[in-house]
Amino acid sequence: MKKLKVQLILAAGAFALGGMLFAADHIDAPGVTGSSQDITDLYVFRGQDTNNLVFVANTQGLLSPGSTGSAKFDPNTLIEFNIDNNGDNVEDLVIQCIYDGASNKMKVYGPVKPSEIGMRSKLEGNAAVEVGVTSYGASSPTTMQSNGMWAFAGPRDDPFFFDLTQYKKIIGGTATSFNASGTDAFAGTNVMSTVVEIPKSKLGTAASINVWLETKKKI
């Protein structure tokens, strides 16, 4: 399955394997606003099992509670975590996530060395783990473990906190700093979240990695 055209690159940053990387960017790219390709957040952090890393891709931001129940992943959109483990800013490994509408499952491939890099991708090999999409309002999340990996996919409350009103005041020159306890502009909104937990041993032996997230549309 060929994929072409990066819709949005969210974040690229060095991540020490004992630390955390996060970045957010909500609906400021007109070409993807309101679509399944719109990336809001990338998180990478050490798991509860400290031998693991957790990769989180959040998409479709600012979903209201009323619209979240009908929100779906797109089977024609590839969600791809890119991992550079030698410092050359080229992906050495990818974790690929693609939704299968027939089974209502998110399928996760990798981590694997990609046969194509940059603007083009194809699904590599067979799915390492697949998980049913958790429905909105479910009493507990659906998770699945296979090949040493855990996966989750479904709606979540947007975890990113940002005081947009105060930010505008700072930019406008009427305030000089954020308040100690601000007002979260994203309170009450949801995202579609894809979460993969992977043993560090599957990512190579580097002390730090660069990670960036892409969505790619099938054409």
Sequence and secondary structure as in RCSB ss.txt:
>XXXX:A:sequence
MKKLKVQLILAAGAFALGGMLFAADHIDAPGVTGSSQDITDLYVFRGQDTNNLVFVANTQGLLSPGSTGSAKFDP
NTLIEFNIDNNGDNVEDLVIQCIYDGASNKMKVYGPVKPSEIGMRSKLEGNAAVEVGVTSYGASSPTTMQSNGMW
AFAGPRDDPFFFDLTQYKKIIGGTATSFNASGTDAFAGTNVMSTVVEIPKSKLGTAASINVWLETKKKI
>XXXX:A:secstr
 EEEEEEEEEEEEEEETTSEEEEE  S  TTTTTSTT EEEEEEEE SSTTEEEEEEEEEEEE HHHHTT    T
TEEEEEEEESSSSSS SEEEEEEEETTTTEEEEEEEE  SS TTEEE  SSEEEEEE   TT SS   EEETTEE
EEEEEEE      HHHHHHHHHTS SS  SS   TTTT EEEEEEEEEEGGGG S SEEEEEEEEEE  
